[in-house]
Amino acid sequence: MAMEVTQVLLNAQSIDGTVRKHAEDSLKQFQEQNLPGFLLSLSGELANDDKPIDSRKLAGLILKNALDAKEQHRKFELVQRWLSLDVNVKTQIKACLLKTLTSPVPDARSTASQVIAKIAGIELPQKQWPELIGSLLSNIHQLPAHVKQATLETLGYLCEEVSPDVVDQDHVNKILTAVVQGMNANEGNNDVRLAATRALYNALSFAQANFSNDMERDYIMRVVCEATQSTDLKIRQAAFECLVSISSTYYEKLAPYMQDIYSITAKAVREDEEPVALQAIEFWSSICDEEIDILEEYGGDFTGDSDIPCFYFIKQALPALVPMLLETLLKQEEDQDQDEGAWNIAMAGGTCLGLVARTVGDDIVPLVIPFIEENITKPDWRQREAATYAFGSILEGPSPDKLVHVVNVALTFMLNALTKDPNNHVKDTSAWTLGRIFEFLHGSTIDTPIITPANCQQIITVLLQSMKDAPNVAEKACGALYFLAQGYEDVGPSSPLTPFFQEIVQSLLTVTHREDAGESRLRTAAYETLNEVVRSSTDETAPMVLQLVPVIMMELHKTLEGQKLSSDEREKQSELQGLLCGCLQVIIQKLGSAEPTKYVFMQYADQIMGLFLRVFACRSATVHEEAMLAIGALAYATGPDFAKYMPEFYKYLEMGLQNFEEYQVCAVTVGVVGDICRALEEKILPYCDGIMTQLLKDLSSNQLHRSVKPPIFSCFGDIALAIGENFEKYLMYAMPMLQSAADLSAHTSGADDDMTEYTNSLRNGILEAYSGIFQGFKNSPKTQLLIPYAPHILQFLDSIYMEKDMDEVVMKTAIGLLGDLADTLGSNAGSLIQQSLSSKDFLNECLSSDDHMIKESAEWAKLAISKAISV
């Protein structure tokens, strides 16, 4: 069955395109015609030490890709395909893979490790390959060190692929014993020790029982801490990675070790090489994350400290931790601001300092202020930048009154630095810090305003001036202006920014035309800021926002003038179109929200819609999404008049609904269908067959991302509300779908947070659909068509009430639906509601809710139900 594949695998890596293409086609053909033979040949190639390493590595990679894929539905197909292979074939392949673990060639061993773990991920949950873990463990005691290393690496990958409930505790204990022994300081071989340390990282989630046993936990912690002192850099780094993982997985077990961990991390941060020091800082960031989560969950005002699972590690470590983090801020790199993905000790230290501020609040301020005062005026740029960074980092967390007096002094400093400091880093960080001041200490919720008539002019002058600076500084200046504008969002009829509005808009448009606006996300930042300035503007500046419409339309028009573009240019063009469509969307929402401006704006509606349709015609996913959102805003603003655009727009709407691959586009399009329903009401009827067909197809597809399903259900409700009793012909298709989704989402016991969140959004979509359908049929002679569905709906409401894991949104929709049911069906619903298990309890719970939206819905429902019962 197997055949000689060496040459084909080597040709598939050839630099000659024709040779490569021919080889790829041969491999594809072999796979399609004889899958078992194909997989056997690959595993044979990988296991054969006489073969060249390049063909062996590719053979292993193709094997791995035959077992796993990123897309869920493809992965499911590959798993089924493997499970249905002949047992003898699978046994031979697995034997080849286990044999490869003893190969002297490191790359071959490592590839085999990954493939074994992928197969284990498929077979162990099916109770197949039960002997695997045993045979791996027996390898550990073999003499050649490389076999031990490969086996530990395999155990590590295995723990990454398989969920903990699949491996029994006895095996877990043996795996951990083998791994921790491999990590021990008396293990002479560093490759073995590194493989063991990396394996422990993946095995930690299996160690719940072991971490609950004091002796075992002490032993594991001791070995991990010893490994952080290894002479080998990679082992030290891997050991700190284990500590970071332990800090979040086993936070509540850390107390006895914190003193030692502090000493180890402090030494690493001060003396070790960067990859190790970064992990040591990450440990403290991770502890902050844990404590922030705990304190948020329990609210700031708990009385009995004993019931709250927070150990206040950060608070206790503050006097030593803060100085250590402040030292790191002085270790900047020369050109870190220009480099997009830069990450170094100074940035990690500043990030951690910010998390510490959020964890302990006011207590951090007195520990940081002396450092700022001492360094902010120093001749060395590193000291000025570190002082500025330290200040910017602690603005979120402490209470505004604790910071206000410091900020007032600092503000003058930052503005001066932005105009006069010779160093690019210092300017960059000063602009970033101004943005943070405006984000956290400016706005309608703050008692003492930071920005006053006295300094507003200077602030804006400096920011607009800085927009002409180097791209990284200009981008941060745009960001600061963004938060400045955002803070004035609900100031009433007059905004302090009004006198500067024209000048701000002009400066931002100028930035978008800079030659170097492609660097440091500058153009994007300028448009985002322009959008925020428009969003927070008041009626006073509406005429200027109107003047902006033809300007942005002209910019969008320019991107459509057809010249042949390279793929790189096309990507830039579509990005720019996305920014401009986003800008028009904000302008449409702003002008459409008030009658006088809406009336004037409508003169542009035809031209704008024409531009959007041309953007669709250049067909690229990103543009599609932004243009779609803008059309939703336009439909909302134009109302029933939008009908005239439907004949031309409909095909693009359908295209969006068919776009499974880019599911965000699909989700956005579903939302726009809702906007159009609200705008057109019964005028949407001619398009409903097509839309409903596509939505039903989307729901039954296993390729569509799950996040799109809740909005599709809500969309059923929007359509029913728009077309009323005409929805009758869709009931026989929509209702069964809603019922089966309702049954799935009713019971969630044992789900994780992500799943619970998704289930709630699914429930909300289903409830909104039912609500829309019931409201749509109200007062129609056809309401009796809905009576058969009522018992199932009440049962669904009972079951989600019993589960006790509804969020506020679902609660409001659910109690609203109970009211709709009574309101539409009247006496037909009355008796059913009286018989239902929990309606009464649920209603009373909602009536006494603190959330006034829930309370309001409940009062309405109570009225509707009492009417229905008294009939």
N, C-alpha and C positions, 0 to 999 in steps of 0.2 A: 504493500500500500504506500509506504513512504518512498520518496524519490530524492535524487541528488539536487539540492537547491542552492548550494554554495555560490556558484557563479551568478545565478540570477540575483541573489541577495546582494552580492558585491556590485553587480551592474546597476541595481536600484539605487546605489549611492554614487554612481559615476558622475563626473562633472559634465560629460557629454549628454545633452538633453535627449537626443534620439535614443541613445543606449538606455538611459534611465527610464524613459517613457515605455520602451519596449519591455523592460524588465518588470516595471510596475504592472503593465497589462498582463504579463504571463502569470505573475503572482495572483492577480485578481481572478484570472481564469481558472487557475488551479484551485483556488479557494471555493469558487462557485461550483466547479464540477465535482470536487471530491474533498469536502471539508475534513473528514477524519484523516485522510491521507496527508492533507495539507498541514494540519496541526501536529501530526506525528513527525512529519519531516522537519518542522520547525523545532520541536522539542529535541529531536535527534541532533540537529545542527548545534543547538545551544549546549548540549551535553558533551559534544565531541571535542576533546582537548587538542586534536590535530588540526582543527579548522581555524581559519583566521578570525581574530577577535571582532573585526567589523561585521562579518556575516553572522557571527553568534549574537552580537548585541542586537542587530536588527531582527533576527529571528525571535529573540525574546520580546522585543518591543511589539512585534506584530502579534505574538501570542497574547501579550497583555491586553492589547487593543481588541482582541477577539473576545475578551471576557468583560470589558467594562467600557462605558461611554459617559460623557458628561450629561447628555440629554436623558431624562428619566425614561422616556418610552423606548429609546434605543437600548439603554442599559437592560431594561426588562426583557427585550427581545433576545439580547445576547445571553442573559442568564438562562432563559428557557432553552435556547439553542444548545448551550453546554450541558444542561441537565438531561436533554434528550439524546445526547451522544451515546454510542455503544460503550458499555462498562469496561470492556477489555481495552478499548482505545484510550479511555480516560486513565485506566490503571497504568498503561505503558507511558503515557505522557507524564503522569505524576512521578513515576519511577525515574524517568530521565531528569526531571527537575530536581528531585532529591539528590540524585547522583551529582548534578552540577554543583551542589553546595560544597562538594569536596574538591572542586577544580582549583588548580594553583592560580588561575587567572582571575584577579579581583572583579573585573567588569562582568564576567560571565556569572560569578557567584551572586553579585548584587542584583543582576537582572533576574536570575532564577528566584531569588528571595521574594522579589515583588510579584512574580507570576504565581508562586506558591500561595502567597497571601491573598491574591485575587481569587484563586480557586477555593481557598478556605472560606473566603467571604461568601461564596455561593453555596458551598457544600455543607459547612458545619451547621448552618441554620436548618438544613434539610436532614440533619442527623446522618450525613454521609461523611466519609473519610475520618472515622472516629480515632484511627490509630495515628493520625498525623502528629498531634502534640507529643504523644509518647515517643514517636521515633525521632522527633526533633530534640527532645530532652535527652535521649540516649546519646545523641551526637555531642552534647556539651562536654562529655567526659573524654572525648577522643583527643588523641595527642596533638596532631598538627594544629597550631594555633589558628590557622586560617579557616579550618572547619568550624571551630568554636565561634570565630568572629562571624562567619556567614550564617550560622544557626541563630545566633543572638539577633542579627539583623533581621532574619526571617521572622523570629518571634515578635520583634518590634513592629514590622509591617503587618503581621497577623493581628496584633492588638489594635492597629489602626483600622483594619478592614472589618473586623468582626465586632458585634455589639456584646457588651459584658454578659448579658443574660444567656449567651449561647455556650459559654465555657463554664464547666462546673467548678466549684470552689477548690476541689482537690487539685485540679489542673492549674488553676490560678496560683495557688500556693507554690506549686512546683516551678511554674514559670517565673514567679517573683524571686524564688530562692535562687534559681539559675542566673537570673539577671543581676540580682544584687551581689551574688558571689563574683560574677564577671566584672562588676564595678569595683571590687575591693582593691585597696591599695596594694595588697600583696600579689595581685594579678600582674605578672611581669610584662605581658604584652599590651602595648598601648592601643593597638587596633582592636583587640578584644575588649579592652576597657571602654573604648569609645563606643563600640557597637552596643555594649551592655547599657551604657548611660543613655544612649539614644533610644534603646528599647524600653528602658524604664519610663521615659517620657510618654511613650504611647501606652504603657501598661498601667499608668497611674489610675485611669478610670476604672480598672478592674479591681483596684486594691481597697475598695470600701471596707471590707471585713478586716483586712490587715491593718488599716489605719485606725480601726476601732480598738485594736489590741495594743496596749501600751508598749509591751516588749518589742513586738514586731515593728511598730511605728518608730520607736527609738532607734532600732537597728537601721531601718531604711534611711531615716533622717541623718544618722551618723555617717552612713556610707556616702550619701549625697553631699553632705558638707565636706567630707574628706576629699571627694572628687573635685570640689571647687578649688582645691589646693594642688592639683596635679601639675606636673611640669609641662604637660602637653596642652597647648592653647585650646585645641578643639574639645578636649575632655572638660576643661574648665568651663568653656562656653555651654556645652551640653548639660553640665551639672547645674549651672545657674538656670538654664531653661527648665530643668526639672523643678527647681525651687519656685520659679514663677508659676508653673502649672499647679504645684502643691498649694501655693498661696491662694489660688482661687478655688481649687477643688476641695481643699481640706482646711479652709480658713479657721474653722472653730477648733482645730486641733493644734494650732501653732504656738499657743502661749509659752509652753516650756522652752521653746527653741529660739524665741525672738532675740534674746540677748546675744546668742552666738551668731545668729544670722546677721544682726546689725554689724557686728565686728567684721564678719566675712565680706559683707557687701561694701562696707565703708572702705576696707582695704582695697577691694577690687576697683572701686570707683576712683580711688586716688592713685593706685599704682599699676593696675593691670592694663593690658592692651584693649583697644576700643571695643572689639566684639564682646569681650567678657564684661567690661565696665557697663556697656549698654544693657546687658541682661541684668546686671546687679541693680541698676536704676529701675529697670522694668519691674523687678520684684516689688519695690515700694509703690510704683504706680498701680500695680495689680492689687496690693493691699488697700490703697485708696479707693479703687473701683469697688472693691467688696464693701468697704465701710460706707461709701456714699450710697450704694444700693440699699444697705441695711437701714441706714438712717432715713433715707427717703421713704422706704416702705413703712417704717414705724412712725413717721412724722416727727417733727422736732420737739413735740411737747408731751412726751411720755413721762409718767411720774415714777413708777417703780422701775429703776434701772435693771433690776434682776431679770425681768422677763424679756429683755431685749438682747439678741445674740451678738452684740457688738463688743469687741474687746478694747476698743480705743487704742490700738497699737500705734496709730499715727500720732495721736495726742501725746502718748507717753514718750515717743521717740523724738518729738519736735525739737527740743533744745539741741540735740545732736544731728538730727536729720536735715534741718534747714541749712545750717552752715555747710554741711557736706554738699547739698544741692547748689547752694550759691557759688561754691568753688567751681563746680562744673561749668557754670555759665561763662567763665573766663577762658574756656578751651574751644573758642570758635574756630572755624576754618576760614581761610581767606575769602573764598568765593561762594560761601554756602547759599547766599540769597539768590544767586542767578540760576542755581541748579534745582530743577523741579523736584526730584525725589530725594533731595538731600536729607540725611539723618545722621547726627553725630552726637557726641557727648553733651555739648552745650544745649542742643535742641531737646534731647531726652531729659536733661536736668530741668530745663524750663517747663517742659510738659508736665513732669512729675511735680514741680513746685506748684503749678496751676491746680493739679489734682489735690495736693495737700491743702491748698487754700480752700477748695470746695469741701474738703473733709472736715477741717477744723474751724473754718470761718475766721472770726475776729482774732483768734489767738496768734495767727501767723503775722499780723501786721507789725507788731513791735519787733519781731525777729528779723524782718526784712528791711524796714525803713533805714536802720543805721548803715546797712550795706549800700543802699541807694545813695544816701547822703554822702557817703565817703567816696563813691566812685563816679558820680554823675558828671563831675567837672574835671576829671583827671585828663592829662595830656594823651595818655595811651587810649586809642579808640576802643580797644578790647574792654577796658574798664567802663567807659561811657556806655558802650552797647550792652554790657552785662547788667549794669544798673537799670537801664531802660527796660531790658527784657524782664528783669526781676519784677519791676513795677507792673508792667503789662500783665505778667502771669498771675498776680494775686488779686486782680480786680473782680473776679467772679468768686463768690463765697462769703467774704466778709460783708457786714451790713453797710449800706451806703453811708450812714452817719459816721462810721468808723473811718471811712476813706475820704469823705468830702474835703476836709481841710487840707489833706495831703494832696489831693487831686488838683485843688485850685493853684497850689504852688507849682505842681508838676506840669500843669497845662502850659504855662508860660515857657517852661523849660523845653517841652516837646516841640512847641511851635517854633521856638528859636532854633532848636537843633535841625528842624526840617528845612529852615531857610539857610542856616549858616554853617552847619557842621560839614567839615570837608570830607567826611567818610561816608561812603555809600551804605555800609552796614548800619551805622548809627541812624541814618535817615530812614532806612527801611524799617528798623525796629521802632523808631519814634512814630512813624505813620501807623504802624500796626497797633502800637499802644494807644494812640489817639482813637483808633477804631474801637478798641476794647473799652476805653473810657465812655465813648458815646453809646456802645452797646449795653453796658451794664449800669451806667450812672447817669443816664440822660433819658428823659421821657416822662410821660404823664404820671408815672407811679412814684417818682422821686420828689421828696419834699423840698430839698434845697437845690435849685437849678444850678448846674455847672455852667451852662451857656446862658449868657445874659446879654441884654442890649449892648452892654459895654464891650464884650469880647467877640460877639457873633461875627462882626465884619472882619476882624483880624483872622479868626479861624477859617472863614471861607476864602479869604484872600490867600492865606498860606496853602490851603488844600489845593486851590485851583492852580497856584504857582507850581506846587509839587507834581501836578499832573504833567508838567513838561519835563520832569526829571527822568532819570534812567527808568526803563520799563518796570523793574521790580519795585522801585519807590513809587512810581506813578500808580501802579496797581494797588498798592497798600493805601495810597491817598484816596483812590476811588472807593475802596472799602470803607475808609473812615467817613467819607461823605455819605455813603449808603446808610450807615448807622445814624449819622447826624439827621438825615431826612426821615428815617424810620421813627426816630424819637418824636417827630412832630406829626405823626400820622393822625392822631385824633385831637388836634388842638382847637377845633372849632372853625369859625368863619375866617379867621385871619392867622396866617403863619409867619413866624419870624423870617422864613426863607423867601417870602414873596418878593421883597425888594431885589433879591439876588437871582431870582428864578431864571431870567433870560440869560444872564451871564453864566450861570451853572450849566444850563442846557447847552449853550454854545461851546463851553470848554469841553464838555463830555463828547460832543459830536466831533470836536477837533481831535480829541484823543483817538476816536475810532478811526480817523484817517491817518494817524501816524504811520510812517514807514515801518517802524518796529512794533506795531500794535499786536503782532502775532506772538511776541515774546511774553513770558511771565503771565499768560492769560489776560493781557492788558485789555484787548478789545472786548472780550467777554465781560470783564469787570466793569468797563465803562458802560456797556449796554445795561448790565444788571443795575448799576447805580442810576442810570437815566430812568429805568423803569420804576425804581423806588422813589425817585424825585417826583415823577408823574403821579404815582400812586398816592403819595402823601400831600399832593398839592391841593389847594382849596379853590373855591369858586372864583376868587380874585384873579387867579392865573389861568382860568379856563380858556380865554382867548389865545393865550400863548401855547397851550396844549393843542388847540385847534391848528395853529400855524405849523405845529410839528408834523401834522398828518401828511401834507404833501411832501415834506422833506424826507420822511422815512419811506413813503411810497416811492419816491424817486430813487432812493438807495436800493430798494428791493427791485425796482424796474431795471437798474443797472446790472444787477446780478443775473438778469434773465437774457441780456443781449447775447445772442448765440455766437460764441466762438468755440472752436474745438478745444476741449480741455483735457489735460493729462489727468490720470486718476488722482494724483496728489492735489492738483488745482481743483478738481471737482469736489474733493472732500472739503477743501477750504471754502469753496463757493457754497456748499450746502450748509456748512457751519454758520456762515454769514447769513444765509437765508433764514436759518433757524433763529438767530439772534434778532433779525429784523421782524420776523413774524411774531416773535415773543413780545417785542416792543409794541407792535401794532395791537396785539391782544390787550396789553395793559391800557393803551390809549383808548381803545374801543370801550373797555370796561369803565374807564374814568368818564369819558364823554357820554356814554350811554346811560349813566346812572342818574342824570338830571335832565328834565324835559328840554329846557332852552338849548343846552349844548347838543343834546341828541338831535334836535331838529336841524341845527346847522350842519352837524356831522353827516347826516344822511345824504348830503350832496355827494359825498365821496364813496358811499357804500358800493355802488356798482363797480367803480374802478378798483376798489380794494378787493372785492370778490373776484374780479377778473384776474388780478395779480395772484391771488391765492390759487386759482385754478391753473395758472401758468406754472406756479411753483410745483404743483402736483405733477404737471406734465414732465418736469425734469426728473421725477420719480427717484427719490432717495429717502431712505428710512427716516433719517433725523429730521429732514424738512417736513416730511409727511406729518410727523407728530406735532411740531410747532404750528404748522399751518392749520392742522386739524383743530388744535386748541383755539386758535385765533378765530376760526370759522364758528366754533361753538359760541364764542363771545359775540360775534357778529349776529348770529341767529338770535341770541338772547336780546340784543339791542334792537334788531329790526322787527322782531315779533312776526305777525302773520305775513308781512311783506316778504319774508325770506322765501316764501313759496316760489317766487319767480326764479330763484337760483337752483331749485331742486333738479330740474331736468338735466342740467349740465353737471351738477355736483354729485348726483346720485351714484354714478359709476365709481367715483373715488371713495365714497362712503362704503360702498360694497367691497372695494379693494381693501380698505382698512379693516373691515370686519373679517376678511378672509386671511389676514396676515397672522398666521399662527406663529411663524418663526420669531418675528419681533413682537413679542406679546404685549410690550408697552404700547405699541402703535394700536394694536387691537383694543386694548383697554381704553385708550384715549378716545378711539372712534366710538366705542360703546357709550362713553360719557357724552359725546357730541350728539349721538342719536337722542339721548335724554334731553339735551338742550333744545334740539330741533322740535321734539314732541311738545315741549313747553311753549315754544314760539309759535308753532303752526296749529296746534290742537288738531281739530278734525281735518284740516287741510293736508295732514300727513298720510291720510288713508290710502291714496293710490300707491304709496311706496311700502305699505306695511307687509304685504305678502313677501316681498323680496327680503325685507329686513328681518322679519320673524323666521323665515326659512334659514337665513344665515345664522341667526342667533341660536336656533335649535341645533344646527350643525356644529357650531362652536361648542355648545354644551356637551354634545355626545362625542366630541373628539378627545382621544386620550393624549393628543399631542399638545393641546393648548395648556399653557401654564395655569396652575390652579387659581392664581390670584385674579384672573379675569372672570372667573365664574360668578362670584358675588355681584359685581356690577351688571352682569348680563341679566341676572334675576331682577335686580332693581329696575333694569331697563324694561322688562315685561310690564312692570307697574306703570312706568312712564307712558308706555304705548297705550295701555288700557285706559289710563286717565285721559289721554288725548282723544281716543276714538270711541270711548264709552262702550255702549252695547254692541258696536261693530266688532268688538274683541271676541264675540261669541265663537266665531269659526276657529279661533286659535285655542280655545279652552281644552279641546280633546288632546292637544299636543303639549300645551304648557303645563296643565295641571299635574299629569303624571310625573313630569320632570321635577316639578316643585315638591311633590309628595316624596319622591325617592330621595331627593337632596335633604328634605326635612328629616326623614328617618335617619339618614347618615349623620346629620349634625346634631341630633337630639342627645346622643349619649357620648360622652367624651372622657369617661373616667380614666385616670392614669395618663392623660396627655401632658406633654411638656408645654411651656409657656407659648412657644411659637404656634403650636397646634391649637391651643385654646384661643389664641388671638385670631387665627385663621377661621376656626369654627364660628367664633362670634361674628366675624365679618360675613361668613356664609349665611348664618342665621338671619342677620340683618337684611341681606339681599333678598332672602326668601320672604321674610315678613313684609318688606317694602313691596314686593311683587303682589302678594295677597292683598295688601292695603290698597294698592292702585287699582287692582281688578275690582274689589268690592266698591271702592268709591266711584269707579267708572260706571258701574252698573246701577248706581243708586237712582231711584225714581224711574227706572226703566221697567216696562212690563216683563222684561226677560230676567228679572232678579231671581225667579225661582230656579233658573238653571244652576245657580250657585249653591242651593240648599244641600245637594248631596256632598259638597266638599267641606261643609262646616264641621262635621264630627271629627274629621281627620285634623283639621286646623286646630280645633280645641285640644285635641290629644297632643299635638305638637307643642302648643303653649304650655300644657300641663308638664310635659316631659322636660322642657328647658327650664321651667320654674323649679322642678324637683332637683335638677342637676346643680343648682346654686352656683353656676359659674358665668352668669350673664354679666356683660359690662353695661355701663349706663346707657350707651347708644341702643343696645339691643332691648334693654328694659323699656325705653321710651317707645321704640317702634312696636314692641310686643303689646304694650298696654293700649297703644293707639289702634292696633289691628283688632283687639278685642272690642273696642268701641265701634270701629268700622263695621264689624260683623253684625253687631246689634243694630247699628244705624241703618244698614242696607237691608238686612233680612227681617228686622222688626220682630213680630211675635214668633216667627219661625225660628229665630235664634234664641228668644227668651228662655224657652224651656231647656234647650241644649246647654245654655250657659249656666242655668241653675243646677243642672246635673253634673257639670264638669267638676273635676276633683279640686282644682286649686284656684279657679277664677277669683273666688271671693278673697282668699288669702293674698293672692297676687295683687288684686286691686287695692286692698288695704295697705299692703306694703308700699305700693307706689304712691298712694295718697299721703303717706307719712314720710315720703322721701325728702332729703335735703335739696335735691336737684330740682330747681323750679320748673324746668322743662318737663321732667317726668311727672311732677305733681300736676302741672297744667293738663297734660295728656290724660292723666288718670281722672281728673275732675270731669273732663269732657266724656270719657268712657263711662264713668259712673252715671252721668246723665242719660247717655244713650241706652245703657243697659236697663236703667229703671223705667225708661219709656217702653222698651221692648217687652219688659216683664209685665208691665201694667196693662198692656193692650188686651 
